Amino acid sequence: MRIAVGTDHAGFSLKATIVGELRRLGHEVIDKGTFDETPVDYPDFAEAVGLSIISGEAERGIVLCGSGVGASVAANKLVGIRAAVCHDTYSAHQGVEHDDMNVLTLGARIIGSELAIELVRAFAGARFSGEARHQRRLDKINAIEARSLRAREDVNG
């Protein structure tokens, strides 16, 4: 699988561990930066990873910031992106299996490298179940997104 990875300065130190694990698992990594610990803004990297998925360059993404929360908020502003911050393995795989989550966000100041590896394994190894109840819910999420876009267009003319 092609997985885009992006991080701000707070997540930079954990990025190499995550990229290494993804490659060890046989995934192709698309590195969207940052490339050092110079302070940068997490929305830029959440957007880069999300756009990589939207364009088809990547199938999934992982974004790191200090808490994982800001990266999740920013990534979810992109149409078609379903991002969640996960700091437990159940959520990391269940988010994909039930909700077709396509971006995992992690808080590098919250978790250590061993937990990050477990989370990446759970996320990358999971597949959307396609069960009727999960598909129905995903369809509702997509409908909310479509209504929101129409409402924004109506407001902006």
Backbone torsions as a table, in degrees:
resi	resn	phi	psi	omega
1	MET	NA	146.4	175.3
2	ARG	-92.0	121.8	-176.8
3	ILE	-125.4	121.3	176.5
4	ALA	-84.6	138.2	179.7
5	VAL	-126.5	133.0	177.1
6	GLY	-142.3	151.3	-178.5
7	THR	-153.3	150.9	168.7
8	ASP	-87.3	-172.5	-177.7
9	HIS	-62.7	-32.4	-178.0
10	ALA	-68.1	-30.6	-179.6
11	GLY	-96.1	-3.9	-173.6
12	PHE	-55.7	-41.8	-175.8
13	SER	-66.2	-23.8	179.6
14	LEU	-90.6	-16.1	-175.3
15	LYS	-60.1	-44.5	-177.6
16	ALA	-60.5	-39.1	178.1
17	THR	-62.6	-45.0	-178.5
18	ILE	-67.6	-45.8	179.0
19	VAL	-61.1	-43.3	179.0
20	GLY	-61.2	-42.2	179.3
21	GLU	-67.0	-42.7	178.3
22	LEU	-59.8	-43.7	179.1
23	ARG	-66.2	-39.8	178.6
24	ARG	-61.1	-33.7	178.5
25	LEU	-79.7	-4.0	176.5
26	GLY	94.6	12.1	179.8
27	HIS	-89.4	150.4	172.8
28	GLU	-87.5	127.9	-178.4
29	VAL	-103.6	131.7	174.2
30	ILE	-110.0	108.1	-173.9
31	ASP	-86.7	114.2	-178.7
32	LYS	-98.2	11.0	178.0
33	GLY	92.5	-177.6	-7.7
34	THR	-72.2	169.1	-172.6
35	PHE	-117.1	8.3	173.3
36	ASP	-163.2	-175.8	-175.4
37	GLU	-93.4	14.6	174.8
38	THR	-62.8	130.5	-178.4
39	PRO	-55.9	128.9	178.6
40	VAL	-140.2	173.4	-175.9
41	ASP	-102.2	126.2	-177.5
42	TYR	-58.5	-32.1	-179.9
43	PRO	-59.0	-31.4	-179.9
44	ASP	-62.9	-37.9	-176.7
45	PHE	-83.8	-32.2	173.6
46	ALA	-63.7	-41.9	178.0
47	GLU	-65.3	-44.8	-179.1
48	ALA	-59.9	-42.9	178.7
49	VAL	-67.0	-45.7	179.8
50	GLY	-61.1	-43.7	178.9
51	LEU	-65.2	-31.7	175.8
52	SER	-62.4	-37.9	177.8
53	ILE	-72.6	-46.0	-178.7
54	ILE	-59.3	-39.3	-178.1
55	SER	-76.4	-14.6	-177.4
56	GLY	91.9	-1.4	177.4
57	GLU	-62.8	-36.2	178.9
58	ALA	-128.5	156.6	177.0
59	GLU	-94.3	-31.6	178.2
60	ARG	-143.7	172.8	179.7
61	GLY	-145.6	159.4	173.9
62	ILE	-133.2	129.3	179.1
63	VAL	-126.6	133.7	178.8
64	LEU	-114.9	140.7	168.1
65	CYS	-145.0	-167.2	-177.3
66	GLY	-62.6	-50.3	-178.4
67	SER	-106.2	-19.8	-173.0
68	GLY	90.1	-19.4	-175.6
69	VAL	-70.7	-51.4	-178.5
70	GLY	-59.7	-41.8	178.8
71	ALA	-62.4	-39.2	178.8
72	SER	-65.9	-46.2	179.1
73	VAL	-59.3	-47.3	-177.7
74	ALA	-65.4	-45.9	-178.2
75	ALA	-61.9	-37.4	-177.9
76	ASN	-70.9	-6.3	175.2
77	LYS	-77.0	-14.0	-179.5
78	LEU	-88.9	133.5	179.8
79	VAL	-62.1	128.3	177.4
80	GLY	92.3	-5.0	178.8
81	ILE	-96.6	132.2	176.9
82	ARG	-123.8	94.6	-175.3
83	ALA	-109.9	147.0	175.5
84	ALA	-148.6	142.9	172.4
85	VAL	-81.8	128.1	-178.9
86	CYS	-131.0	127.0	176.5
87	HIS	-122.5	16.4	173.2
88	ASP	-139.2	149.7	-174.2
89	THR	-68.0	-33.1	179.3
90	TYR	-58.4	-49.9	-179.9
91	SER	-63.6	-36.1	-178.1
92	ALA	-64.3	-37.5	177.7
93	HIS	-91.3	-36.2	-178.6
94	GLN	-66.4	-34.2	177.9
95	GLY	-60.2	-34.0	175.9
96	VAL	-78.2	-48.9	-174.4
97	GLU	-62.7	-38.6	-175.8
98	HIS	-101.1	-34.6	-171.0
99	ASP	-114.7	2.4	-178.6
100	ASP	54.5	37.6	176.9
101	MET	-57.0	131.1	-179.9
102	ASN	-115.7	-2.4	174.7
103	VAL	-135.3	126.0	173.9
104	LEU	-99.0	126.9	174.1
105	THR	-112.6	143.0	-176.3
106	LEU	-130.6	146.3	176.3
107	GLY	-98.5	104.6	-176.3
108	ALA	-66.7	-21.9	177.0
109	ARG	-88.3	-2.7	-176.5
110	ILE	-105.7	-39.3	-175.5
111	ILE	-116.0	160.2	176.2
112	GLY	-97.1	178.8	-174.8
113	SER	-67.5	-36.7	-179.3
114	GLU	-65.9	-43.6	176.6
115	LEU	-65.8	-39.2	178.0
116	ALA	-57.9	-42.3	178.9
117	ILE	-62.4	-44.6	179.1
118	GLU	-62.3	-40.2	179.9
119	LEU	-66.1	-42.4	178.8
120	VAL	-63.4	-42.6	177.6
121	ARG	-61.3	-45.4	-178.8
122	ALA	-63.5	-44.5	-179.7
123	PHE	-65.8	-51.4	-175.6
124	ALA	-68.5	-28.0	-178.3
125	GLY	-86.5	-8.4	-176.4
126	ALA	-88.1	152.9	176.1
127	ARG	-132.2	145.8	176.2
128	PHE	-61.8	131.0	-175.1
129	SER	-70.8	-32.4	-177.1
130	GLY	72.3	4.7	177.9
131	GLU	-57.9	148.8	-174.4
132	ALA	-53.0	-45.5	-177.4
133	ARG	-65.7	-35.6	179.4
134	HIS	-74.4	-38.7	177.0
135	GLN	-64.7	-41.1	177.9
136	ARG	-58.3	-44.2	-179.7
137	ARG	-68.5	-39.9	176.9
138	LEU	-63.5	-40.3	176.4
139	ASP	-60.6	-38.8	177.7
140	LYS	-66.2	-40.1	177.0
141	ILE	-62.0	-45.2	178.8
142	ASN	-63.2	-35.2	177.7
143	ALA	-67.4	-39.9	176.2
144	ILE	-60.0	-44.9	179.9
145	GLU	-60.9	-44.0	179.7
146	ALA	-64.4	-42.7	178.2
147	ARG	-63.3	-39.4	179.2
148	SER	-63.0	-41.9	178.4
149	LEU	-64.2	-42.2	178.3
150	ARG	-64.3	-41.7	179.3
151	ALA	-62.9	-40.4	178.7
152	ARG	-64.3	-41.4	178.9
153	GLU	-64.6	-40.0	178.8
154	ASP	-62.9	-40.7	-179.7
155	VAL	-69.3	-40.9	-175.8
156	ASN	-87.0	-5.9	177.1
157	GLY	72.2	NA	NA
